[in-house]
Amino acid sequence: MPRTRGKLRIGLTDAGRVILRGTGFVVLASFVVPSFGVLSILAAVSFVGVAVGLILRPRIQIGGNLPDRVISGQVTHLTYTLTNIGRFPAYSLSMRFHALPDAIEQVGDARMVSRLGPGETVAVAVTIRPKRRGSHRIGLPVCESSFPFNLFRIGTVRQEQETLLVLPAFSRMRVPLKYVSRHVNTSNLRPAGRAGGSPEYIGSRPFVSGDSPRRIDVRAWARLAAPATKEYDDDLDDYAAFVLDTRVPKGRVKSKSGEIEELEAAVSLCASVAYTIHRDCLIDLLLAGPDLHEFAAWPKTVRLERVHEVLAGVGASTGYSLDRIGPLLEDRLPEISEIVFVVLHWDEMYRRLAEWAERAGCHTTVIVIGEPDVAALGEEWPGDVRFMLAGDILAGRVEQL
């Protein structure tokens, strides 16, 4: 939405900082040698630059918004439109973010617009790089003018803020899962995301973003005066679940960016596996620490987005036990085909959960973030446990599960 109101802000350009330092040196030198003339010239140039810049400051309307989501570590190009709604031409215009959170950085300088006539519009790209996943509040970009001498930036800072969702870094991997189809209970919400080879029509439901237009039920739409989608059912499907360990010891030292390396690696690996298998499986559950997230009511085409949104906000947690998380998962295991454990500590709690999954007939995969520790495996778990280093995951060196 276009915005023009805000608070006036005056800042120095690189050339302005040089002039300011030069003025300081001249002031110091004036105690030794006469330099009133040079000091007067510098002061006059600075005064004229500020006065002319304020008098002729442009009236610029900014159009454009942040994207819905970006990926951590990837460069993102944002495009904004500048429209001169004033009666005079605007000179030496540039766009930049005035105050970004520590998790976001602006890369390079935006293109300088030398002249923008009255009523003219130009598109300007601003490049940012998110360094940390999560939901971040970002102030609107500022259009500044450095006219006439390129000594001062004069612009209007708006107080509104927008929210930028930064997803965890992920990539496609080689994931050798079995994709074993299971008979499921068709009386629950699962049909919202089903996809089968010979489906049977079982009714209609309200249209949800992500549904295929080909399955719109025209008759139900006319009867209910609201879009409706046809539901189909096949008794066999591949359902996947993820169990993510978020337990971080108290006092764990964070990195300079405020992250805990092992947790970030676990989240990134979970996001990568979900991205790799989402076309072959219906991702049904995500147990992140003590919180269970269900996606059965969402269409298959949007489940990956929902999983990544949840992973973007996952934080460290402590104090949960098997008695708390076991009942959340145990009743759903008979309907799950594939289950992937990504844990920071392979201990009795997650060992028992994995055993429950095995007994329920799930194809179970366990990944431990950390150095290989044979003693931690014990003899009670006969399944396959794989160890992966956090640094390798975050650096993108892990290509196969």
Sine and cosine of phi, psi and omega as CSV:
sin_phi,cos_phi,sin_psi,cos_psi,sin_omega,cos_omega
0.00,0.00,0.70,-0.71,-0.02,-1.00
-0.89,0.46,0.61,-0.79,0.00,-1.00
-0.63,-0.78,0.67,-0.74,0.03,-1.00
-0.74,-0.67,-0.42,0.91,-0.06,-1.00
-0.98,0.19,0.45,-0.89,0.02,-1.00
0.25,-0.97,-0.27,-0.96,-0.04,-1.00
-0.97,-0.23,0.75,-0.67,-0.01,-1.00
-0.93,0.36,0.69,-0.73,0.00,-1.00
-0.70,-0.71,0.69,-0.72,0.03,-1.00
-0.85,-0.52,0.81,-0.59,0.01,-1.00
-0.73,-0.68,0.21,-0.98,-0.01,-1.00
-1.00,-0.07,0.62,-0.79,0.19,-0.98
-1.00,0.06,0.04,-1.00,0.05,-1.00
-0.88,0.47,-0.65,0.76,0.05,-1.00
-0.91,0.41,-0.60,0.80,0.03,-1.00
-0.90,0.43,-0.60,0.80,0.04,-1.00
-0.91,0.40,-0.61,0.80,0.05,-1.00
-0.89,0.46,-0.70,0.72,0.03,-1.00
-0.89,0.46,-0.65,0.76,-0.01,-1.00
-0.90,0.44,-0.69,0.72,0.03,-1.00
-0.91,0.42,-0.65,0.76,0.03,-1.00
-0.88,0.47,-0.62,0.79,0.04,-1.00
-0.89,0.45,-0.65,0.76,0.03,-1.00
-0.89,0.46,-0.67,0.74,0.02,-1.00
-0.90,0.43,-0.62,0.78,0.01,-1.00
-0.91,0.42,-0.63,0.77,0.03,-1.00
-0.88,0.48,-0.68,0.74,0.03,-1.00
-0.92,0.39,-0.63,0.77,-0.01,-1.00
-0.93,0.36,-0.42,0.91,-0.04,-1.00
-0.91,0.41,-0.32,0.95,0.06,-1.00
-0.97,0.25,-0.26,0.96,-0.04,-1.00
-0.95,-0.30,-0.77,0.64,-0.02,-1.00
-0.82,-0.58,0.46,-0.89,0.04,-1.00
-0.91,0.42,0.81,-0.59,0.00,-1.00
-0.58,-0.82,0.50,0.87,-0.03,-1.00
-0.90,0.44,-0.59,0.80,-0.03,-1.00
-0.90,0.44,-0.73,0.68,0.01,-1.00
-0.89,0.45,-0.66,0.75,0.01,-1.00
-0.90,0.44,-0.62,0.79,0.01,-1.00
-0.91,0.41,-0.64,0.77,0.01,-1.00
-0.90,0.43,-0.72,0.70,0.00,-1.00
-0.89,0.45,-0.68,0.74,0.02,-1.00
-0.91,0.42,-0.64,0.77,0.00,-1.00
-0.91,0.42,-0.68,0.73,0.02,-1.00
-0.88,0.47,-0.70,0.72,0.00,-1.00
-0.90,0.44,-0.69,0.72,-0.01,-1.00
-0.90,0.45,-0.72,0.70,-0.01,-1.00
-0.90,0.44,-0.64,0.77,0.01,-1.00
-0.87,0.49,-0.70,0.71,0.01,-1.00
-0.94,0.35,-0.72,0.70,-0.06,-1.00
-0.89,0.45,-0.75,0.66,0.00,-1.00
-0.91,0.41,-0.63,0.78,0.01,-1.00
-0.89,0.46,-0.64,0.77,0.02,-1.00
-0.94,0.33,-0.67,0.74,-0.03,-1.00
-0.91,0.41,-0.67,0.75,-0.07,-1.00
-0.98,-0.21,0.34,0.94,0.00,-1.00
-0.86,0.51,0.71,-0.70,-0.12,-0.99
-0.97,0.24,0.40,-0.92,0.13,-0.99
-0.96,-0.27,0.98,-0.21,-0.11,-0.99
-0.91,-0.42,0.75,-0.66,0.08,-1.00
-0.98,-0.19,0.81,-0.59,-0.07,-1.00
-0.97,-0.23,0.78,-0.63,0.05,-1.00
-0.86,-0.51,0.62,-0.79,0.01,-1.00
0.73,-0.69,0.38,-0.93,-0.01,-1.00
-0.64,-0.77,0.27,-0.96,0.08,-1.00
-0.94,0.34,0.46,-0.89,0.10,-0.99
-0.93,0.37,0.30,-0.95,0.00,-1.00
-0.89,0.45,-0.62,0.79,-0.04,-1.00
-0.39,-0.92,0.48,-0.88,0.10,-1.00
-0.73,-0.69,0.13,-0.99,-0.06,-1.00
-0.94,-0.35,0.70,-0.71,-0.02,-1.00
-0.86,0.51,0.72,-0.70,0.05,-1.00
1.00,0.06,-0.20,0.98,-0.04,-1.00
-0.99,-0.16,0.63,-0.78,0.03,-1.00
-0.96,0.29,0.71,-0.70,-0.01,-1.00
-0.83,-0.56,0.76,-0.65,0.01,-1.00
-0.99,-0.16,0.85,-0.52,0.02,-1.00
-0.96,-0.27,0.75,-0.66,-0.03,-1.00
-0.94,-0.34,0.79,-0.61,0.05,-1.00
-0.83,-0.56,0.46,-0.89,0.05,-1.00
-0.95,-0.32,0.71,-0.70,0.04,-1.00
-0.94,-0.35,0.81,-0.59,0.01,-1.00
-0.84,-0.54,0.82,-0.57,0.03,-1.00
-0.99,0.13,0.95,-0.32,-0.01,-1.00
-0.98,-0.18,0.14,0.99,0.04,-1.00
-1.00,0.03,0.00,-1.00,-0.02,-1.00
-1.00,-0.07,-0.14,0.99,-0.03,-1.00
-0.85,-0.52,0.41,-0.91,0.06,-1.00
-0.90,0.44,0.48,-0.88,0.06,-1.00
-0.94,-0.35,0.64,-0.77,-0.09,-1.00
-0.83,-0.56,0.46,-0.89,0.14,-0.99
0.79,0.61,0.84,0.54,-0.02,-1.00
-1.00,-0.07,0.59,-0.81,0.09,-1.00
-0.55,-0.84,0.40,-0.92,-0.01,-1.00
-0.88,-0.47,0.65,-0.76,0.11,-0.99
-0.30,-0.95,0.33,-0.94,0.08,-1.00
-1.00,0.08,0.80,-0.60,-0.07,-1.00
-0.95,0.31,-0.68,0.73,-0.05,-1.00
-0.60,-0.80,0.93,-0.36,0.03,-1.00
-0.95,-0.30,0.54,-0.84,0.10,-0.99
-0.91,0.43,0.27,-0.96,-0.03,-1.00
-0.88,0.47,-0.42,0.91,-0.05,-1.00
-0.98,0.19,-0.14,0.99,-0.03,-1.00
-0.81,-0.59,0.68,-0.73,0.08,-1.00
-0.77,-0.64,0.58,-0.82,0.09,-1.00
-1.00,0.03,0.73,-0.69,-0.06,-1.00
-0.98,-0.22,0.88,-0.47,0.03,-1.00
0.94,0.34,-0.07,-1.00,0.02,-1.00
-0.95,-0.30,0.58,-0.81,0.03,-1.00
-0.94,0.34,0.37,-0.93,-0.01,-1.00
-0.89,0.46,0.70,-0.72,0.03,-1.00
-0.99,0.15,0.74,-0.67,0.08,-1.00
-0.99,-0.17,0.93,-0.36,-0.11,-0.99
-0.94,0.34,-0.60,0.80,-0.01,-1.00
-0.48,-0.88,0.68,-0.73,0.05,-1.00
-0.70,-0.71,0.95,-0.33,-0.06,-1.00
-0.95,0.30,0.23,-0.97,0.03,-1.00
-0.84,0.54,0.77,-0.64,0.01,-1.00
0.99,0.17,-0.10,0.99,-0.01,-1.00
-0.99,0.14,0.45,-0.89,0.00,-1.00
-0.78,-0.62,0.63,-0.78,0.03,-1.00
-0.64,-0.77,0.55,-0.84,0.04,-1.00
-0.99,-0.11,0.72,-0.70,-0.02,-1.00
-0.79,-0.62,0.72,-0.69,0.01,-1.00
-0.98,-0.19,0.70,-0.71,0.08,-1.00
-0.87,-0.50,0.75,-0.66,-0.08,-1.00
-0.95,-0.30,0.77,-0.64,0.05,-1.00
-0.79,-0.61,0.36,-0.93,0.08,-1.00
-0.73,-0.69,0.93,-0.37,0.07,-1.00
-0.97,0.26,0.71,-0.70,-0.05,-1.00
-0.97,-0.26,-0.21,0.98,-0.06,-1.00
-0.56,-0.83,0.70,-0.72,0.00,-1.00
-0.92,0.39,0.26,-0.96,0.03,-1.00
0.78,-0.63,-0.06,-1.00,0.04,-1.00
-0.97,-0.25,0.88,-0.48,-0.12,-0.99
-0.86,-0.50,0.66,-0.75,0.07,-1.00
-1.00,-0.01,0.80,-0.60,-0.07,-1.00
-0.80,-0.60,0.75,-0.66,0.09,-1.00
-0.94,0.34,0.38,-0.93,-0.01,-1.00
-0.94,0.35,0.51,-0.86,0.02,-1.00
-0.92,0.40,0.37,-0.93,-0.06,-1.00
-0.92,-0.40,0.72,-0.70,0.14,-0.99
-0.99,-0.12,0.86,-0.51,-0.08,-1.00
-0.86,-0.51,0.48,-0.88,0.07,-1.00
-0.88,-0.48,0.73,-0.69,0.04,-1.00
-0.96,-0.28,0.28,0.96,0.05,-1.00
-0.95,0.31,0.66,-0.75,0.24,0.97
-0.98,-0.22,-0.40,0.92,-0.18,-0.98
-0.94,-0.34,0.12,0.99,-0.04,-1.00
0.85,0.52,0.61,0.79,0.03,-1.00
-0.96,-0.28,-0.51,0.86,-0.08,-1.00
-0.77,-0.64,0.61,-0.79,0.15,-0.99
-0.99,-0.16,0.84,-0.55,0.00,-1.00
-0.86,-0.51,0.86,-0.50,-0.02,-1.00
-0.45,-0.89,0.03,-1.00,-0.03,-1.00
-0.91,-0.40,0.86,-0.51,0.00,-1.00
-1.00,-0.09,0.86,-0.51,0.04,-1.00
-1.00,0.01,0.56,-0.83,-0.08,-1.00
-1.00,0.09,-0.27,0.96,-0.02,-1.00
-0.91,0.41,0.42,-0.91,0.05,-1.00
-0.74,-0.67,0.43,-0.90,0.08,-1.00
-0.86,-0.51,0.34,-0.94,-0.01,-1.00
-0.97,-0.24,0.77,-0.64,0.04,-1.00
-0.90,-0.43,0.86,-0.51,0.04,-1.00
-1.00,-0.03,0.86,-0.51,0.00,-1.00
-0.96,-0.28,0.90,-0.43,0.00,-1.00
-0.99,0.16,0.42,-0.91,0.07,-1.00
-0.91,0.41,0.46,-0.89,0.04,-1.00
-0.91,0.42,0.68,-0.73,0.02,-1.00
-0.52,-0.86,0.31,-0.95,0.01,-1.00
-0.44,-0.90,0.25,-0.97,0.03,-1.00
-0.98,0.20,0.67,-0.74,-0.02,-1.00
-0.81,-0.59,0.17,-0.99,0.17,-0.98
-1.00,-0.07,0.92,-0.38,-0.09,-1.00
-0.87,-0.50,0.98,-0.20,-0.05,-1.00
-0.99,0.13,0.93,0.38,0.07,-1.00
-1.00,0.04,0.33,-0.94,-0.10,-1.00
-1.00,0.07,-0.41,0.91,-0.02,-1.00
0.79,0.62,0.85,0.53,0.00,-1.00
-1.00,0.08,0.86,-0.51,-0.01,-1.00
-0.96,0.29,0.56,-0.83,-0.02,-1.00
-0.79,-0.61,0.58,-0.82,0.19,-0.98
-0.94,0.33,0.69,-0.72,-0.07,-1.00
-0.79,-0.62,0.23,-0.97,0.06,-1.00
-0.98,0.18,0.91,-0.42,-0.08,-1.00
-1.00,0.06,0.11,0.99,-0.03,-1.00
-1.00,-0.03,-0.02,1.00,-0.01,-1.00
-0.99,-0.16,-0.35,-0.94,-0.09,-1.00
-1.00,0.08,0.07,1.00,-0.08,-1.00
-0.83,0.55,-0.62,0.78,-0.09,-1.00
-0.83,0.56,-0.24,0.97,0.01,-1.00
-0.89,0.46,-0.38,0.92,-0.05,-1.00
-0.81,-0.58,0.29,0.96,-0.13,-0.99
-0.98,0.21,0.43,-0.90,0.08,-1.00
-0.49,-0.87,0.91,-0.41,-0.08,-1.00
-0.74,-0.68,0.15,-0.99,-0.04,-1.00
-0.99,0.16,-0.62,0.78,0.01,-1.00
-0.75,-0.66,0.96,0.29,-0.10,-0.99
-0.96,0.28,0.37,-0.93,0.04,-1.00
-0.90,-0.43,0.74,-0.67,0.00,-1.00
-0.94,0.35,0.79,-0.61,-0.03,-1.00
-0.83,-0.56,-0.03,1.00,0.02,-1.00
0.56,-0.83,-0.24,-0.97,-0.01,-1.00
-0.76,-0.65,0.35,-0.94,0.04,-1.00
-0.54,-0.84,0.24,-0.97,0.03,-1.00
-0.86,0.51,0.59,-0.81,0.01,-1.00
-0.93,0.37,0.72,-0.70,-0.01,-1.00
-0.86,-0.51,0.61,-0.79,0.04,-1.00
-0.81,0.59,0.79,-0.61,-0.05,-1.00
0.95,-0.31,-0.27,0.96,0.05,-1.00
-0.93,0.36,0.50,-0.86,0.02,-1.00
-0.96,0.29,0.75,-0.67,0.05,-1.00
-0.87,0.49,-0.38,0.92,-0.01,-1.00
-0.93,0.38,-0.34,0.94,-0.03,-1.00
-0.98,-0.19,0.25,0.97,0.05,-1.00
-0.92,0.40,0.77,-0.64,0.02,-1.00
-1.00,-0.03,0.99,-0.17,-0.10,-1.00
-0.90,0.43,-0.66,0.75,-0.04,-1.00
-0.91,0.42,-0.70,0.72,0.04,-1.00
-0.91,0.42,-0.58,0.81,0.03,-1.00
-0.88,0.47,-0.71,0.71,0.00,-1.00
-0.92,0.40,-0.57,0.82,-0.03,-1.00
-0.97,0.24,-0.62,0.78,-0.09,-1.00
-0.99,-0.14,-0.15,0.99,-0.04,-1.00
0.87,0.50,0.52,0.86,0.04,-1.00
-0.46,-0.89,0.58,-0.81,-0.01,-1.00
-0.85,0.53,0.65,-0.76,0.01,-1.00
-0.73,-0.69,0.47,-0.88,-0.03,-1.00
-0.87,-0.49,0.66,-0.75,0.09,-1.00
-0.95,0.30,0.67,-0.74,0.05,-1.00
-0.96,-0.28,0.69,-0.73,0.05,-1.00
-0.83,-0.56,0.42,-0.91,-0.05,-1.00
-0.71,-0.70,0.74,-0.67,0.27,-0.96
-0.79,-0.61,0.56,-0.83,-0.19,-0.98
-0.98,0.19,-0.14,0.99,-0.04,-1.00
-0.86,-0.52,0.74,-0.67,0.06,-1.00
-0.37,-0.93,0.30,-0.96,0.05,-1.00
-0.98,-0.21,0.88,-0.48,-0.02,-1.00
-0.91,-0.42,0.72,-0.69,-0.05,-1.00
-0.89,-0.46,0.48,-0.87,0.05,-1.00
-0.66,-0.75,0.47,-0.88,0.03,-1.00
-0.83,-0.56,0.66,-0.75,0.11,-0.99
-0.86,-0.51,0.91,-0.42,-0.08,-1.00
-0.92,-0.39,0.84,-0.54,0.03,-1.00
-0.99,0.12,0.81,-0.59,0.00,-1.00
-0.88,-0.48,0.30,0.95,-0.04,-1.00
-0.98,0.19,0.88,-0.48,0.03,-1.00
-0.85,-0.52,0.79,-0.61,-0.02,-1.00
-0.84,0.54,0.57,-0.82,0.06,-1.00
-0.89,0.45,0.62,-0.78,0.00,-1.00
0.99,0.12,0.09,1.00,0.01,-1.00
-0.89,0.45,0.80,-0.60,-0.06,-1.00
-0.96,0.28,0.76,-0.65,0.04,-1.00
-1.00,0.03,0.33,-0.94,0.05,-1.00
-0.97,0.26,0.05,-1.00,0.00,-1.00
-0.88,0.48,-0.48,0.88,0.00,-1.00
-1.00,0.10,0.03,1.00,0.03,-1.00
1.00,0.06,0.23,0.97,-0.05,-1.00
-0.97,-0.26,0.40,-0.92,0.16,-0.99
-0.97,-0.24,0.91,-0.42,-0.21,-0.98
-0.84,0.55,-0.72,0.69,-0.05,-1.00
-0.90,0.44,-0.66,0.75,0.01,-1.00
-0.92,0.40,-0.67,0.74,0.01,-1.00
-0.90,0.44,-0.61,0.79,0.04,-1.00
-0.91,0.41,-0.65,0.76,0.02,-1.00
-0.90,0.44,-0.69,0.72,0.01,-1.00
-0.90,0.44,-0.70,0.71,-0.01,-1.00
-0.89,0.45,-0.66,0.75,0.02,-1.00
-0.90,0.43,-0.67,0.74,0.03,-1.00
-0.88,0.48,-0.67,0.74,0.02,-1.00
-0.91,0.42,-0.60,0.80,-0.01,-1.00
-0.93,0.36,-0.68,0.73,0.02,-1.00
-0.90,0.43,-0.68,0.74,0.03,-1.00
-0.88,0.48,-0.66,0.75,0.02,-1.00
-0.89,0.45,-0.57,0.82,-0.05,-1.00
-0.96,0.27,-0.63,0.78,-0.15,-0.99
-0.98,-0.18,-0.05,1.00,-0.18,-0.98
-0.91,0.42,-0.36,0.93,0.04,-1.00
-0.99,0.15,-0.36,0.93,-0.03,-1.00
-0.99,-0.17,-0.35,0.93,-0.04,-1.00
-0.79,-0.62,0.40,-0.92,0.21,-0.98
-1.00,-0.07,0.93,-0.36,-0.01,-1.00
-0.96,0.26,0.92,-0.39,-0.16,-0.99
-0.98,-0.18,-0.62,0.78,-0.15,-0.99
-0.67,-0.75,0.50,-0.87,0.19,-0.98
-0.66,-0.75,0.93,-0.38,0.07,-1.00
-0.99,-0.16,0.99,-0.14,-0.03,-1.00
-0.98,-0.20,0.98,-0.21,-0.09,-1.00
0.90,0.43,-0.81,-0.59,0.00,-1.00
-1.00,-0.03,0.05,1.00,-0.11,-0.99
-0.95,-0.31,0.81,-0.59,0.02,-1.00
-0.99,-0.17,0.80,-0.60,0.05,-1.00
-0.90,-0.43,0.82,-0.57,-0.04,-1.00
-0.94,-0.34,0.62,-0.79,-0.05,-1.00
-0.82,-0.58,0.27,0.96,-0.06,-1.00
-0.89,0.45,-0.49,0.87,-0.04,-1.00
-0.99,0.12,-0.05,1.00,-0.05,-1.00
-0.98,-0.18,0.58,-0.81,0.09,-1.00
-0.87,0.49,0.43,-0.90,-0.04,-1.00
-0.85,0.53,-0.58,0.82,-0.10,-1.00
-0.93,0.36,-0.32,0.95,-0.04,-1.00
-0.91,-0.41,0.00,1.00,-0.06,-1.00
-0.92,0.40,-0.63,0.78,0.02,-1.00
-0.87,0.49,-0.66,0.75,0.03,-1.00
-0.87,0.49,-0.67,0.74,0.00,-1.00
-0.91,0.42,-0.64,0.76,0.03,-1.00
-0.88,0.47,-0.72,0.69,-0.01,-1.00
-0.92,0.40,-0.57,0.82,0.06,-1.00
-0.89,0.46,-0.68,0.73,0.03,-1.00
-0.90,0.44,-0.70,0.71,-0.01,-1.00
-0.90,0.44,-0.49,0.87,0.02,-1.00
-0.89,0.46,-0.48,0.88,-0.05,-1.00
-0.96,-0.27,0.12,0.99,-0.02,-1.00
-0.93,0.36,0.74,-0.67,0.03,-1.00
-0.84,-0.55,0.14,-0.99,0.02,-1.00
-0.93,0.36,0.57,-0.82,0.00,-1.00
-0.61,-0.79,0.37,-0.93,0.02,-1.00
-0.62,-0.79,0.31,-0.95,0.18,-0.98
1.00,0.07,0.21,0.98,0.07,-1.00
-0.98,-0.22,0.44,-0.90,-0.11,-0.99
-0.74,-0.67,0.06,-1.00,0.01,-1.00
-0.89,0.45,-0.57,0.82,0.01,-1.00
-0.89,0.46,-0.44,0.90,-0.02,-1.00
-1.00,0.03,-0.68,0.73,-0.10,-1.00
-1.00,-0.09,-0.36,0.93,-0.03,-1.00
-0.85,0.52,-0.79,0.61,-0.01,-1.00
-0.88,0.47,-0.42,0.91,0.01,-1.00
-0.91,0.41,-0.51,0.86,-0.12,-0.99
-0.96,-0.29,-0.51,0.86,-0.19,-0.98
-0.86,0.51,-0.69,0.72,-0.06,-1.00
-0.94,0.34,-0.32,0.95,-0.04,-1.00
-1.00,-0.09,-0.21,0.98,-0.08,-1.00
-0.87,0.50,-0.62,0.78,-0.01,-1.00
-0.87,0.49,-0.28,0.96,-0.02,-1.00
-0.97,-0.22,0.04,1.00,-0.06,-1.00
-0.99,-0.17,0.72,-0.69,0.05,-1.00
-1.00,0.03,-0.76,0.65,-0.06,-1.00
-0.86,-0.52,0.69,-0.72,0.09,-1.00
-0.70,-0.72,0.75,-0.66,-0.06,-1.00
-0.88,-0.47,0.85,-0.52,0.08,-1.00
-0.99,-0.14,0.80,-0.60,0.14,-0.99
-0.86,-0.51,0.96,-0.26,-0.17,-0.99
-0.84,-0.54,0.48,-0.88,0.09,-1.00
-1.00,-0.03,-0.46,0.89,-0.02,-1.00
-0.68,-0.74,0.92,-0.39,0.05,-1.00
-1.00,0.09,0.98,-0.19,-0.08,-1.00
-0.74,-0.67,-0.21,-0.98,-0.09,-1.00
-0.88,0.48,-0.60,0.80,-0.05,-1.00
-0.90,0.44,-0.79,0.61,-0.03,-1.00
-0.97,0.25,-0.42,0.91,0.09,-1.00
-0.90,0.44,-0.68,0.73,0.00,-1.00
-0.93,0.38,-0.62,0.78,0.08,-1.00
-0.88,0.47,-0.67,0.75,0.02,-1.00
-0.91,0.41,-0.60,0.80,0.04,-1.00
-0.91,0.42,-0.65,0.76,0.06,-1.00
-0.87,0.49,-0.67,0.74,-0.01,-1.00
-0.90,0.43,-0.64,0.76,0.03,-1.00
-0.90,0.45,-0.71,0.71,-0.02,-1.00
-0.91,0.41,-0.49,0.87,0.03,-1.00
-0.98,0.20,-0.07,1.00,0.03,-1.00
1.00,-0.04,0.22,0.98,0.01,-1.00
-0.99,0.16,0.58,-0.81,0.19,-0.98
-0.98,0.19,0.92,-0.38,-0.19,-0.98
-0.95,-0.30,0.76,-0.65,0.07,-1.00
-0.84,-0.55,0.76,-0.66,-0.03,-1.00
-0.86,-0.52,0.82,-0.57,0.09,-1.00
-0.86,-0.51,0.80,-0.60,0.04,-1.00
-0.95,-0.30,0.78,-0.63,0.03,-1.00
-1.00,0.08,0.92,-0.38,0.00,-1.00
0.55,-0.83,-0.05,-1.00,0.02,-1.00
-0.94,0.35,0.58,-0.81,0.06,-1.00
-0.83,0.55,0.75,-0.66,-0.03,-1.00
-0.69,-0.72,0.99,-0.12,-0.05,-1.00
-0.91,0.41,-0.58,0.82,-0.03,-1.00
-0.90,0.44,-0.52,0.85,-0.03,-1.00
-0.96,0.29,-0.34,0.94,-0.03,-1.00
-0.95,0.32,-0.63,0.78,-0.04,-1.00
0.95,0.31,-0.11,-0.99,-0.02,-1.00
-0.94,-0.34,-0.03,1.00,-0.09,-1.00
-1.00,0.09,-0.32,0.95,-0.05,-1.00
-0.95,-0.32,0.94,-0.34,-0.05,-1.00
-1.00,0.09,-0.12,0.99,-0.10,-1.00
-0.97,0.25,-0.05,-1.00,-0.05,-1.00
-1.00,-0.03,0.85,-0.52,0.06,-1.00
-0.89,-0.46,0.80,-0.61,-0.03,-1.00
-0.91,-0.42,0.65,-0.76,0.01,-1.00
-0.96,-0.28,0.70,-0.72,0.04,-1.00
-0.71,-0.70,0.65,-0.76,-0.01,-1.00
-0.99,0.16,0.65,-0.76,-0.03,-1.00
-0.87,0.49,-0.67,0.75,-0.01,-1.00
-0.88,0.47,-0.62,0.78,0.02,-1.00
-0.92,0.40,-0.62,0.78,0.00,-1.00
-0.92,0.39,-0.74,0.68,-0.05,-1.00
-0.93,0.37,-0.45,0.89,0.02,-1.00
-1.00,0.08,-0.07,1.00,0.02,-1.00
0.98,0.19,0.35,0.94,-0.03,-1.00
-1.00,0.01,-0.10,0.99,0.04,-1.00
-1.00,-0.09,0.93,-0.38,-0.05,-1.00
-0.94,-0.34,-0.21,0.98,-0.02,-1.00
-0.67,-0.74,0.63,-0.78,0.01,-1.00
-0.98,0.19,0.00,0.00,0.00,0.00
